[in-house]
């Protein structure tokens, strides 16, 4: 059974940093591209970042230079390092297995001004 568990969210002041982690189980993690998406209050879910099985990355323009996605296949974990956070980064962040469209439950990130 496939499982995803996100961790690392919380409350931080603008300009601060958080590290989100997503640990997968029940699949050959190294074979799958992984992604992070977020949903702000009253808004649609949006793409944040993704990393392919070979380590190629892509992030949305609004977080370029601030967020970094990485993976550790030995630990079945994908990480989103978020620096210089802004209030508009507030939302629920979801981990996703792209090929099978499987989502984690999400984790709250709140950035205060």
C-alpha positions in Angstrom: 0.0 0.0 0.0 1.4 3.3 -1.1 1.8 5.9 1.7 3.1 9.5 1.8 3.8 11.3 5.0 4.6 15.0 5.1 6.4 16.7 7.9 8.1 20.0 8.8 5.4 22.5 8.4 4.5 25.2 10.9 4.5 28.9 11.6 7.3 31.2 10.7 7.9 34.9 10.3 8.5 36.4 6.9 12.1 36.0 5.8 12.4 32.7 7.7 12.9 29.2 6.6 11.2 25.8 6.8 12.1 22.4 5.5 9.3 20.1 4.4 9.9 16.4 4.1 7.8 13.7 2.5 8.6 10.1 3.2 7.1 7.5 0.9 6.4 3.8 1.5 4.9 1.0 -0.6 6.7 1.7 -3.9 10.1 1.8 -5.5 10.6 5.4 -4.6 13.7 5.9 -6.8 11.6 5.2 -9.9 9.1 8.0 -9.4 9.1 11.7 -10.1 7.8 13.6 -7.0 6.3 16.9 -6.6 5.1 19.5 -4.1 1.9 21.6 -4.6 0.2 24.0 -2.3 -3.2 25.5 -1.8 -3.7 28.9 -0.2 -7.0 29.8 1.5 -9.6 30.5 -1.1 -7.4 29.6 -4.0 -6.8 26.6 -6.3 -4.1 24.1 -5.7 -0.9 25.2 -7.5 2.3 23.6 -8.6 5.4 24.5 -6.5 8.2 22.1 -7.5 9.0 18.7 -8.9 12.0 16.4 -9.2 12.3 13.5 -11.7 13.6 10.1 -10.9 17.0 11.1 -12.2 17.1 14.3 -10.1 16.1 17.0 -12.6 14.2 19.7 -10.9 11.7 22.4 -11.8 10.1 25.1 -9.5 7.4 27.6 -10.2 8.6 31.2 -11.0 7.3 32.7 -7.7 9.6 30.6 -5.6 12.7 30.5 -7.8 15.8 31.4 -5.9 14.0 30.7 -2.6 12.8 27.1 -2.7 14.8 24.0 -3.5 13.5 20.5 -4.1 15.8 17.5 -3.5 15.5 13.8 -2.9 17.2 11.0 -0.9 16.4 7.7 -2.5 18.1 5.8 0.3 15.6 7.3 2.7 12.6 7.4 0.4 12.3 11.1 1.0 11.7 14.2 -1.0 12.5 17.5 0.6 11.4 21.1 -0.1 13.8 23.6 1.4 12.0 27.0 1.7 14.0 30.1 2.4 13.1 33.8 2.6 9.4 32.8 3.1 6.8 35.4 2.3 3.2 35.7 3.6 1.9 34.6 0.2 3.7 31.3 0.7 1.1 30.4 3.3 -1.0 27.4 2.5 -1.4 23.7 2.8 1.5 21.9 1.1 1.0 18.5 -0.5 3.5 15.9 -1.6 2.5 14.0 -4.8 3.7 11.0 -6.7 3.3 12.3 -10.3 2.9 9.1 -12.3 0.1 7.6 -10.2 -1.3 11.0 -9.1 -1.1 10.0 -5.4 -1.2 12.7 -2.8 -0.2 13.1 0.8 -2.7 14.5 3.3 -0.9 17.9 3.3 0.8 20.0 5.9 0.2 23.6 6.9 2.7 26.3 6.3 1.9 29.7 7.8 4.1 32.8 7.2 3.4 35.8 9.3 4.2 39.3 8.2 
